[in-house]
Amino acid sequence: MLRLEPISKRGRQLVKEHGDTWSFIRWAPMVCFSDNIGIQITSKDGKHTRNIREQNDANFTYVWLKG
């Protein structure tokens, strides 16, 4: 589990729509980030899956939660 902290307007919109606590799916090189490491996450309601950059994502920073 991780908590998203929005940076951009789009980030704030996603947190408003899907909450700030998301579940971790995988951590891997991603084509959408030119094979740089990314994190795939899904909202707690299961309605939205998103890839975010491991570092310097334009929309979010994130904090790992226990559990």
Phi and psi in degrees as a GROMACS rama.xvg file:
@    title "Ramachandran Plot"
@    xaxis  label "Phi"
@    yaxis  label "Psi"
@TYPE xy
-146.046  157.525  LEU-2
-109.307  127.941  ARG-3
-88.6698  135.346  LEU-4
-116.009  107.232  GLU-5
-66.6339  143.497  PRO-6
-109.052  -43.9601  ILE-7
-102.266  172.611  SER-8
-59.9723  -43.2376  LYS-9
-62.64  -40.2325  ARG-10
-61.0464  -45.0302  GLY-11
-62.7161  -37.8449  ARG-12
-63.9722  -44.7737  GLN-13
-65.0564  -39.3426  LEU-14
-66.2114  -39.9204  VAL-15
-63.1718  -41.9978  LYS-16
-76.7842  -35.4611  GLU-17
-123.88  1.36628  HIS-18
88.3178  168.319  GLY-19
-99.2853  -6.28821  ASP-20
-104.734  121.194  THR-21
-125.959  160.264  TRP-22
-100.053  139.174  SER-23
-77.3268  134.595  PHE-24
-107.107  -57.3072  ILE-25
-157.456  162.61  ARG-26
-127.58  115.964  TRP-27
-163.039  162.685  ALA-28
-62.4321  136.586  PRO-29
-126.264  133.122  MET-30
-57.5742  -38.6282  VAL-31
-64.2943  -16.4205  CYS-32
-114.825  31.4768  PHE-33
55.5707  42.029  SER-34
65.0346  15.7404  ASP-35
-78.6544  160.133  ASN-36
-66.4075  136.306  ILE-37
-136.838  167.684  GLY-38
-121.179  128.215  ILE-39
-98.5565  129.154  GLN-40
-131.175  161.412  ILE-41
-134.424  145.816  THR-42
-68.0036  156.134  SER-43
-61.9276  -29.9515  LYS-44
-78.8595  -6.53306  ASP-45
75.1579  8.46145  GLY-46
-92.5683  -11.0782  LYS-47
-143.076  128.232  HIS-48
-115.123  141.244  THR-49
-145.232  146.116  ARG-50
-101.813  131.528  ASN-51
-126.922  149.88  ILE-52
-67.3805  146.432  ARG-53
-62.229  -40.7748  GLU-54
-132.412  148.401  GLN-55
59.482  40.5532  ASN-56
-70.3781  140.032  ASP-57
-70.7441  -24.1531  ALA-58
-104.764  -26.071  ASN-59
-143.378  154.574  PHE-60
-113.491  164.631  THR-61
-141.945  156.444  TYR-62
-127.664  125.992  VAL-63
-72.0642  137.778  TRP-64
-110.16  151.537  LEU-65
-73.5556  147.286  LYS-66
